Amino acid sequence: MTEKAYLSIDDVARHFGFNPSTIYRLVERQELPGFKIGGRWRFSRELLERWAVDRVSIEHLKMGDPKAPSRQQPTVR
């Protein structure tokens, strides 16, 4: 079975282990990349993965971690 390219609020919440209300709050604050289709939020799996990597990098930089992942753009295949 193939993975969905676009995820719902519930899909994103399950993927990251958050409550759906947290996902709504993040997307309404424009802290999470998403868009609406027919009044429902949808999320690109690829953009969410980039968002997660960026969040980890930012948190490591805030803590002064010299092992923080690089901020290079992922290679698109």
WOGIBEL-V234327 format. One record per residue. N is the residue number from 1. RES is the residue in one letter. PHI is phi in whole degrees, -180 to 180 (* if undefined). Layout:
n=N res=RES phi=PHI
n=N res=RES phi=PHI
//
This chain:
n=1 res=M phi=*
n=2 res=T phi=-86
n=3 res=E phi=-78
n=4 res=K phi=-72
n=5 res=A phi=-74
n=6 res=Y phi=-120
n=7 res=L phi=-112
n=8 res=S phi=-90
n=9 res=I phi=-55
n=10 res=D phi=-65
n=11 res=D phi=-60
n=12 res=V phi=-65
n=13 res=A phi=-60
n=14 res=R phi=-64
n=15 res=H phi=-59
n=16 res=F phi=-96
n=17 res=G phi=75
n=18 res=F phi=-106
n=19 res=N phi=-77
n=20 res=P phi=-54
n=21 res=S phi=-64
n=22 res=T phi=-66
n=23 res=I phi=-64
n=24 res=Y phi=-57
n=25 res=R phi=-62
n=26 res=L phi=-63
n=27 res=V phi=-73
n=28 res=E phi=-66
n=29 res=R phi=-83
n=30 res=Q phi=62
n=31 res=E phi=-96
n=32 res=L phi=-128
n=33 res=P phi=-74
n=34 res=G phi=-157
n=35 res=F phi=-151
n=36 res=K phi=-103
n=37 res=I phi=-129
n=38 res=G phi=58
n=39 res=G phi=82
n=40 res=R phi=-116
n=41 res=W phi=-73
n=42 res=R phi=-134
n=43 res=F phi=-134
n=44 res=S phi=-77
n=45 res=R phi=-57
n=46 res=E phi=-63
n=47 res=L phi=-66
n=48 res=L phi=-65
n=49 res=E phi=-66
n=50 res=R phi=-63
n=51 res=W phi=-58
n=52 res=A phi=-63
n=53 res=V phi=-63
n=54 res=D phi=-62
n=55 res=R phi=-63
n=56 res=V phi=-64
n=57 res=S phi=-61
n=58 res=I phi=-63
n=59 res=E phi=-64
n=60 res=H phi=-65
n=61 res=L phi=-66
n=62 res=K phi=-62
n=63 res=M phi=-88
n=64 res=G phi=72
n=65 res=D phi=-77
n=66 res=P phi=-70
n=67 res=K phi=-92
n=68 res=A phi=-58
n=69 res=P phi=-60
n=70 res=S phi=-70
n=71 res=R phi=-95
n=72 res=Q phi=-68
n=73 res=Q phi=-69
n=74 res=P phi=-66
n=75 res=T phi=-77
n=76 res=V phi=-90
n=77 res=R phi=-103
//
